[in-house]
Each structure stands twice: as structure tokens, then as C-alpha cells.
């Protein structure tokens, strides 16, 4: 069985346009707005209340503090602070979803106004580089509802391959329209 990789310090990543960092208090309000947007949450079981969103942000923050990485807050880089929070992209050690668990998952969620600018791709590429170069992982997985074609398109653009191992998400009730999920995987040599 694979063991979860951890680091002694919190990692921050940068791309030409983005910074992937630990969450701060100011991110929570913007994350709550994003999590209550029906378009952003279209492929999730439900919109999140402000309290649910805050609890999720706190959980993500705690996991980054514990592991040194996680679903980093993504901001647009600029010379003035605070930088603009646009969502999250990063890595999560998945132990709840079958098949093939445990595994390192890559995931993302951006506010709608930032869609179509290549930010999710840019940040995900950086997160995958970190997974393979720093954490020395052999493979990284992603999963989503079968109907979530935009995320599947991004997975393919990142070099990920559909494992053809569709599964029913264990957290969703039988018959839920989003219960059927697909599983993608990428190795270091396949990353684009």
C-alpha cells in the first residue's frame, strides 16, 4: 500500500501568471461566493452555504499545514497585495474514492469569471510538476462526474488518460445524476 507523502514545510508554487499558496482569511469570503454559484457547482451535488464553504476552506488549510501541500489557493500574481483569489488547484491524498485508492488526486475549482483563460491548466501543470519532481510520485489521478466534459477536456489536455474504470461515487446516493464517475491517470512521462 502506498503511503501519503508529506513535507516538513508548506510549499508555495509560482507560474508566470499565478501563485499557488496556503489559504488566508480573505480567501474564505470569495470562496463562499464561488461555492454558491450554480455554474461553478454544476457538477457537484449541491451548492455550499457560507458555513459549509468556510468549513471546507478550513479543512483544506489544515491539510496543507499538515502535509506541506494540498488544494492551494490560487491567486493572480501582481505587484500589489492582496493578490486576487481565483479558486484552488492542487493535490489531495485520496482514500475515500474507489477504484485504485489510495492515490494522489489532482483537482481544481475556479470562479466562473476566470474560466477560459488557461489558469486551471497552468496551475495544474505546476501542481503535476511538483507531484512528479518533488514528491517523486509515479502517477497522479483525477476523477469527475461522467457528465463533466469540461473537466475531462482539461484532464486530456494535461496528458491524462481515461482508465475506462467508471465507478459510482460512494458519497452520492444511488440514482443521483452525478453518481457515475470516470477515473483519469497521468504519469511523469505523459504530462503535457
Legacy VTK file of the C-alpha trace (Angstrom):
# vtk DataFile Version 3.0
C-alpha trace
ASCII
DATASET POLYDATA
POINTS 192 float
0.000 0.000 0.000
1.250 3.466 -0.901
1.916 5.891 1.915
0.967 9.548 1.832
3.949 11.780 1.068
4.435 14.705 3.451
6.887 17.595 3.637
8.364 19.472 6.589
7.336 22.897 5.328
4.466 24.475 3.425
5.176 24.733 -0.278
4.234 27.683 -2.453
4.350 27.412 -6.234
4.521 30.130 -8.879
3.864 30.276 -12.577
4.206 33.222 -14.894
0.708 34.450 -14.012
-0.277 32.616 -10.841
0.687 31.882 -7.276
-0.414 28.677 -5.544
-0.229 29.260 -1.788
-1.633 28.446 1.611
-5.097 29.884 2.194
-5.614 33.095 4.178
-8.660 34.559 5.879
-9.529 36.862 2.990
-9.925 33.878 0.637
-12.873 32.463 2.553
-15.444 35.079 1.535
-14.506 34.798 -2.148
-14.531 31.016 -1.900
-18.023 31.156 -0.370
-19.275 33.259 -3.296
-17.722 30.809 -5.722
-19.210 27.809 -3.888
-22.706 29.277 -4.080
-22.508 29.893 -7.847
-24.728 27.347 -9.646
-22.455 27.314 -12.714
-19.278 26.664 -10.694
-21.039 23.944 -8.686
-22.902 22.384 -11.632
-21.019 19.066 -11.316
-21.120 18.924 -7.519
-24.037 17.509 -5.522
-25.118 20.852 -4.052
-24.274 24.492 -3.581
-22.380 25.187 -0.365
-23.695 27.514 2.310
-21.313 30.123 3.699
-20.708 27.918 6.745
-20.095 24.777 4.640
-17.716 26.719 2.420
-15.836 28.074 5.442
-15.510 24.582 6.944
-14.176 23.213 3.655
-11.649 26.051 3.376
-10.522 25.371 6.955
-10.147 21.642 6.208
-8.089 22.376 3.082
-5.916 24.842 5.042
-5.321 22.267 7.794
-4.344 19.591 5.252
-1.806 21.944 3.648
-0.391 22.733 7.097
-0.164 19.005 7.853
1.267 17.811 4.527
3.082 20.857 3.127
0.859 20.897 0.018
-2.767 20.365 -0.948
-5.517 22.204 -2.761
-3.619 25.501 -2.829
-5.400 28.843 -3.047
-4.660 30.269 -6.500
-4.140 33.984 -6.966
-3.302 36.173 -9.926
0.216 37.465 -9.458
0.636 41.218 -9.276
2.845 43.801 -7.597
0.213 44.912 -5.136
-1.213 42.930 -2.269
-3.527 41.297 -1.642
-3.391 39.282 -4.828
-6.733 38.301 -6.330
-8.036 34.881 -5.212
-9.465 32.959 -8.175
-10.050 29.470 -6.735
-7.998 26.406 -5.879
-5.833 23.863 -7.688
-3.707 21.167 -6.171
-3.161 17.720 -4.813
-5.032 15.587 -2.303
-4.235 12.131 -0.937
-7.472 10.308 -1.758
-8.552 7.423 0.449
-12.341 7.572 0.075
-12.972 7.015 -3.613
-12.645 3.683 -5.396
-11.254 2.206 -7.540
-7.477 2.253 -7.089
-7.291 4.026 -3.743
-5.289 5.310 -2.049
-3.911 7.633 -4.707
-2.792 11.207 -5.270
-5.600 13.200 -6.803
-5.271 16.454 -8.690
-8.264 18.760 -8.544
-9.370 22.298 -9.314
-12.214 24.737 -8.917
-12.097 28.299 -10.227
-14.536 31.183 -10.026
-16.537 31.474 -13.232
-15.096 34.829 -14.297
-11.664 33.183 -14.618
-12.749 30.346 -16.886
-11.361 30.230 -20.417
-8.055 31.949 -19.641
-5.938 28.835 -19.203
-5.471 29.379 -15.462
-6.628 25.910 -14.400
-4.322 24.301 -16.966
-1.350 26.474 -15.960
-1.813 25.814 -12.244
-2.487 22.089 -12.758
0.676 21.734 -14.851
2.664 23.274 -11.993
0.985 21.010 -9.436
1.764 17.942 -11.561
5.406 19.011 -11.908
5.554 19.282 -8.115
3.948 15.840 -7.731
6.456 14.154 -10.026
9.626 16.170 -9.342
9.346 16.912 -5.620
7.071 14.191 -4.258
8.567 11.641 -6.687
5.172 10.101 -7.434
4.789 7.611 -10.258
1.241 8.625 -11.151
-1.500 11.119 -10.350
-5.233 10.578 -10.787
-8.288 12.760 -11.344
-11.955 11.884 -11.290
-15.181 13.632 -12.073
-18.816 13.023 -12.909
-19.283 11.444 -16.345
-21.281 14.496 -17.400
-18.445 16.913 -16.518
-16.986 17.216 -20.001
-15.115 20.499 -19.289
-13.013 18.843 -16.556
-12.442 15.778 -18.716
-11.235 18.065 -21.512
-8.722 19.652 -19.121
-7.605 16.210 -17.916
-6.904 15.191 -21.507
-5.075 18.463 -22.198
-2.822 17.688 -19.210
-1.935 14.341 -20.789
-4.204 12.293 -18.552
-5.753 9.112 -19.921
-9.205 7.740 -19.161
-8.675 4.496 -17.234
-12.019 3.142 -18.555
-12.835 2.242 -14.952
-16.019 4.181 -14.323
-17.358 3.917 -10.793
-20.186 5.101 -8.566
-19.099 7.839 -6.175
-19.547 6.424 -2.653
-20.712 9.732 -1.160
-23.669 10.089 -3.503
-26.975 8.233 -3.118
-27.965 5.525 -5.576
-29.534 7.047 -8.654
-28.085 10.543 -8.141
-27.472 12.114 -11.572
-23.801 12.794 -10.679
-23.100 9.405 -9.064
-21.371 7.863 -12.120
-17.739 8.994 -12.282
-14.764 8.410 -14.541
-11.140 7.996 -13.480
-8.148 9.502 -15.301
-4.435 8.934 -14.702
-1.157 10.525 -15.812
2.464 9.516 -15.304
5.503 11.780 -15.376
6.311 10.833 -18.965
2.763 11.639 -20.141
2.407 15.168 -18.730
1.994 17.798 -21.446
LINES 1 193
192 0 1 2 3 4 5 6 7 8 9 10 11 12 13 14 15 16 17 18 19 20 21 22 23 24 25 26 27 28 29 30 31 32 33 34 35 36 37 38 39 40 41 42 43 44 45 46 47 48 49 50 51 52 53 54 55 56 57 58 59 60 61 62 63 64 65 66 67 68 69 70 71 72 73 74 75 76 77 78 79 80 81 82 83 84 85 86 87 88 89 90 91 92 93 94 95 96 97 98 99 100 101 102 103 104 105 106 107 108 109 110 111 112 113 114 115 116 117 118 119 120 121 122 123 124 125 126 127 128 129 130 131 132 133 134 135 136 137 138 139 140 141 142 143 144 145 146 147 148 149 150 151 152 153 154 155 156 157 158 159 160 161 162 163 164 165 166 167 168 169 170 171 172 173 174 175 176 177 178 179 180 181 182 183 184 185 186 187 188 189 190 191
